[in-house]
Amino acid sequence: GINESASVVFSLFLLFEARPVLVRVFSLDGREVRRLEQSLFGGRQSVQWDGRNEQGNLVPPGLYIVQVDAAADQQGLSGTKQSHLVGVAY
């Protein structure tokens, strides 16, 4: 009932219309454990991860890499990827 999900908070710039944003969660050995995709506009955004893998099972406690991948609308700019560590504990 407390802290059962992680809020992945980020700001998107140079998006003039809704674009797909991909949030991926990786184990430290590089395996993708969860993929969360949403169509989002620019500005401050938040995507929730419930600590579950693609099969709906809780992931083991430990450190995970959360990567946000977003495209830009402005000509000449490619997408941006940012990664951060997230700890899971029960």
Secondary structure as the mmCIF struct_conf table of DSSP 4:
data_model
#
loop_
_struct_conf.conf_type_id
_struct_conf.id
_struct_conf.beg_label_comp_id
_struct_conf.beg_label_asym_id
_struct_conf.beg_label_seq_id
_struct_conf.end_label_comp_id
_struct_conf.end_label_asym_id
_struct_conf.end_label_seq_id
BEND BEND1 ASN A 3 ASN A 3
BEND BEND2 SER A 5 SER A 5
STRN STRN1 ALA A 6 LEU A 12
BEND BEND3 LEU A 14 LEU A 14
BEND BEND4 PHE A 16 GLU A 17
STRN STRN2 ARG A 19 SER A 27
TURN_TY1_P TURN_TY1_P1 LEU A 28 ASP A 29
BEND BEND5 GLY A 30 GLY A 30
STRN STRN3 GLU A 32 LEU A 40
BEND BEND6 GLY A 42 GLY A 42
STRN STRN4 GLY A 43 TRP A 49
BEND BEND7 GLY A 51 GLY A 51
STRN STRN5 ARG A 52 ARG A 52
TURN_TY1_P TURN_TY1_P2 GLU A 54 GLN A 55
BEND BEND8 GLY A 56 GLY A 56
HELX_LH_PP_P HELX_LH_PP_P1 ASN A 57 ASN A 57
STRN STRN6 LEU A 58 LEU A 58
HELX_LH_PP_P HELX_LH_PP_P2 VAL A 59 PRO A 60
BEND BEND9 PRO A 61 PRO A 61
STRN STRN7 GLY A 62 ALA A 70
BEND BEND10 GLN A 74 GLN A 74
TURN_TY1_P TURN_TY1_P3 GLN A 75 GLY A 76
STRN STRN8 THR A 80 VAL A 88
#
